[in-house]
Amino acid sequence: MSPRDRESLPHLPARDLRAMCPRLAAVLYAAAIVTVILLFPKDGTLAAQAATTNAPPTDAVQAFTEAWAKQPRVDLGIKSSAAVVIVKFNDYECPTCRVMEEMYRPVLDKFAKSNPGQVDYVMKDWPWNAACNFNTASTIHGHEAACDAAAAARMARDRGKYQEMADWLFANQGTTPAAVRDAAQRLLGVTDFDAEYAKKLPDIRRDIADGGVLQIRGTPTFFINGVRFDQLIQPQYFELAITLELASKQ
């Protein structure tokens, strides 16, 4: 399932969002639900293992279900016919973004087969690079190519080659802008990166403006039908959240 970009968020006052968007993780811990922060090797072996672990125990499912029902929701202003809309604020140079993409992809693929067209995965750009992100004061080391990567992913989406480009970006994190541009030429046939970059930059900055309204402080940050979580949760609970949302629409 390939993520896509969408319309900009309504510009809600920041003070309202502070009240509407407490971290889901705090509630999950209060409900005694186990969440996990893991460090993964480059080859993603542990991520693949995590994606195939057993379903949560019954008491954890009940606690999660009760906590999820109480979560505030933010209107992300996304028009979709899908029952579930998942939004990820992403930086292709962010190691945790890579890990979570690898961990959650089997879950998304599962729903694409079992509930075709009902789960919409929307990628929003939040590159930790001051060259394009006006909400960060300085570029984080290792993210020097983040703006170019965001643009390259959008160029790839236009050409129907998003996954190929995204896989390369995640596998080559910490690379240089020149390397990203070379990859875009090789994989996508981009002959004038600067010209296409200039066309993609306004959309990237719209995502950044959306993230600023939502007070994005780290990547990845996810929203499932407007419910925010910016702690890393195991794939089983990611799947459970989607299942709950699908059931609520029936």
C-alpha positions in Angstrom: 0.0 0.0 0.0 1.6 3.3 -1.1 1.0 6.3 1.1 -0.1 9.6 -0.5 -0.3 13.2 0.3 -3.5 15.1 0.9 -5.1 18.5 1.4 -3.8 20.9 4.1 -5.2 20.9 7.6 -7.7 23.5 8.8 -5.7 26.1 10.7 -6.8 25.5 14.2 -5.5 27.7 17.1 -2.6 26.1 18.8 -4.2 26.5 22.3 -7.1 24.4 21.1 -4.9 21.7 19.9 -3.0 21.5 23.2 -6.3 20.6 24.8 -7.4 18.3 22.0 -4.2 16.2 21.5 -2.8 14.8 24.7 -0.4 12.0 24.0 -2.2 8.7 23.6 0.9 7.0 25.2 0.1 8.5 28.6 -3.4 7.0 28.6 -2.0 3.6 27.4 0.4 3.5 30.2 -2.3 4.5 32.7 -4.3 1.6 31.4 -1.3 -0.7 31.9 -0.9 -1.3 28.2 2.7 -2.2 27.3 4.3 -0.1 24.6 7.8 -0.7 23.4 10.6 1.5 22.1 13.1 -0.7 20.2 16.4 -0.1 18.5 16.7 -2.1 15.3 19.7 -3.2 13.2 20.0 -1.8 9.7 18.7 -5.0 8.1 15.4 -4.7 9.9 15.5 -8.3 11.3 14.0 -7.4 14.7 11.4 -5.2 13.0 10.3 -8.2 10.9 10.1 -10.4 14.0 8.1 -7.7 15.9 5.6 -7.6 13.0 4.9 -11.3 13.4 4.5 -11.6 17.1 1.4 -12.9 18.8 -1.8 -11.0 19.4 -2.1 -9.1 22.6 -3.6 -10.8 25.6 -7.3 -10.4 26.2 -7.0 -8.1 29.2 -4.6 -5.8 27.2 -7.1 -5.7 24.3 -9.9 -4.7 26.6 -7.7 -2.0 28.3 -6.6 -0.6 24.9 -10.2 -0.7 23.6 -11.5 1.3 26.6 -8.6 3.8 26.4 -8.9 4.2 22.6 -12.6 5.1 22.9 -11.8 8.0 25.2 -9.2 9.6 23.0 -9.7 13.1 21.6 -9.7 13.5 17.8 -8.4 16.2 15.6 -10.0 17.0 12.3 -7.1 16.7 9.8 -9.1 18.1 6.9 -8.5 15.1 4.7 -11.2 14.1 2.2 -11.3 10.3 1.8 -13.9 7.6 1.1 -12.0 5.2 3.3 -13.3 4.2 6.8 -9.9 4.7 8.3 -7.4 7.4 7.5 -3.9 7.0 8.9 -1.6 10.1 8.7 2.1 9.8 9.3 4.4 12.9 9.7 7.6 11.5 8.2 11.2 12.3 7.6 12.9 9.9 5.2 16.2 10.5 7.0 14.7 9.6 10.4 15.8 6.1 11.6 12.6 5.6 13.7 10.5 6.5 10.7 12.2 3.7 8.8 11.7 1.2 11.6 8.0 2.0 12.0 7.5 1.9 8.2 9.0 -1.6 8.2 7.0 -2.7 11.2 3.6 -1.4 10.1 3.8 -2.2 6.4 2.7 -5.9 6.9 -0.3 -4.6 8.9 -1.3 -2.2 6.2 -0.8 -4.9 3.5 -3.0 -7.2 5.5 -5.9 -4.6 5.6 -5.4 -3.8 1.9 -6.3 -7.5 1.2 -9.0 -8.0 3.9 -10.6 -4.5 3.6 -9.7 -3.1 0.2 -10.1 0.6 -0.1 -11.1 1.0 3.5 -7.7 2.0 5.0 -6.1 5.1 3.6 -2.4 5.8 4.4 -1.4 9.4 4.0 2.2 10.5 4.2 3.0 14.1 5.4 6.5 15.5 5.2 8.3 16.8 8.2 12.0 16.9 7.2 14.3 17.9 10.1 16.1 20.3 7.8 16.0 24.1 8.1 16.4 24.6 4.4 12.7 23.6 3.9 11.3 23.3 7.4 10.6 26.7 8.8 9.5 25.2 12.1 13.0 24.0 13.0 15.8 26.3 13.9 18.6 24.2 12.5 19.2 21.0 10.5 19.7 17.9 12.6 23.0 16.1 11.8 22.4 13.3 9.4 19.3 15.0 7.9 21.2 17.1 5.3 19.3 15.4 2.5 15.9 15.4 4.2 14.4 18.2 2.0 15.7 16.6 -1.2 14.4 13.2 0.0 10.9 14.5 0.6 10.9 16.1 -2.9 12.3 12.9 -4.5 9.5 10.8 -2.9 6.9 13.1 -4.4 8.5 13.0 -7.8 8.4 9.2 -7.5 4.7 9.2 -6.6 4.0 11.2 -9.7 5.7 8.5 -11.7 4.1 5.5 -10.0 7.4 4.6 -8.4 6.9 5.7 -4.9 7.8 2.5 -3.1 11.0 2.0 -5.1 12.2 5.5 -4.2 11.1 5.3 -0.6 12.9 2.0 -0.1 16.1 3.5 -1.4 15.7 6.6 0.8 15.1 4.6 4.0 17.9 2.2 3.1 20.4 5.1 2.5 19.7 7.4 5.5 22.3 9.9 6.3 23.3 10.3 2.7 24.1 13.5 0.8 21.7 15.7 -1.2 23.8 14.8 -4.3 23.3 11.1 -3.7 19.5 11.6 -3.5 19.6 13.5 -6.7 21.6 10.8 -8.4 19.2 8.2 -7.2 16.2 10.2 -8.5 17.9 10.4 -11.9 18.7 6.7 -11.9 15.4 5.3 -10.5 13.0 7.9 -11.8 14.6 9.4 -14.8 14.6 12.9 -13.3 16.7 15.1 -15.6 16.2 18.5 -13.9 16.0 17.9 -10.1 16.2 21.6 -9.3 13.2 22.5 -11.4 11.0 19.6 -10.0 12.2 20.4 -6.5 11.0 24.0 -6.9 7.5 22.7 -7.9 7.4 20.2 -4.9 8.6 22.7 -2.3 5.2 24.5 -1.8 3.5 21.2 -1.0 6.2 20.1 1.4 5.9 23.4 3.2 2.1 23.0 3.4 2.7 19.7 5.2 5.2 21.6 7.5 2.6 24.3 8.2 0.1 21.6 9.1 2.6 20.0 11.4 3.3 23.3 13.0 -0.4 23.7 13.8 -0.5 20.2 15.3 2.7 20.9 17.3 4.7 18.1 15.8 7.7 17.6 18.0 9.1 14.3 16.7 9.0 11.9 13.8 7.2 9.7 13.2 3.9 11.1 14.5 0.8 9.2 13.6 -2.9 10.0 13.5 -5.5 7.2 13.1 -8.9 8.8 12.3 -7.6 11.9 14.2 -6.3 10.0 17.2 -2.7 11.0 17.8 0.1 8.8 18.9 3.8 9.8 18.9 5.1 7.0 21.1 6.2 3.8 19.3 3.5 1.2 19.8 3.8 -2.5 18.8 2.3 -3.5 15.5 -0.3 -5.6 17.3 -1.8 -2.4 18.9 -1.5 -0.5 15.6 -3.5 -3.3 14.0 -6.0 -3.3 16.9 -6.6 0.5 16.6 -7.4 0.0 12.9 -9.7 -2.9 13.6 -11.6 -0.8 16.2 -12.0 2.1 13.8 -13.3 -0.2 11.0 -15.8 -1.8 13.5 -17.0 1.6 14.5 -17.9 2.5 10.9 -20.0 -0.6 10.4 
